[in-house]
Amino acid sequence: MILKYFHGNKRIVDKSNPCSIIEKFVCDAMTDYKLWEDDNSNINPISTYEFGGIDKTNPRCEITFISL
């Protein structure tokens, strides 16, 4: 799972703060909707956080799922 965070302003941001919360909610939702068995490290062994830059008009977190 790759989470690419686009911040909404020029302030310095610790990308792990928003990404970790987003990751938790996404993983829990995927488990609740039975899109995977569980969100443990056997099912989701790798998560990375990337900084996508600043986007004042569309701050967001883009999530990419990779099959290993």
C-alpha positions, 0 to 999 in steps of 0.5 A, spaced: 500 500 500 502 506 497 499 513 500 501 519 497 499 525 501 498 532 497 498 538 502 494 544 502 499 549 504 506 551 504 507 549 512 511 543 513 508 537 514 509 530 517 506 526 512 506 520 517 501 524 521 495 524 516 497 518 512 497 513 518 490 515 520 488 515 513 491 508 512 488 505 519 481 507 516 482 504 509 484 498 512 479 497 517 473 499 512 476 494 507 476 489 512 469 490 514 467 490 507 470 483 506 475 486 501 481 482 504 481 477 510 484 482 515 489 488 515 495 484 519 502 484 516 501 477 513 495 481 508 498 488 508 506 487 509 508 493 506 505 500 507 509 506 504 508 514 505 510 519 500 509 526 499 506 528 493 507 536 494 502 542 495 496 542 492 492 548 494 485 546 490 485 539 491 489 537 498 488 529 498 491 522 499 492 518 493 492 510 495 495 505 491 494 497 492 500 493 490 499 485 489 505 482 491 
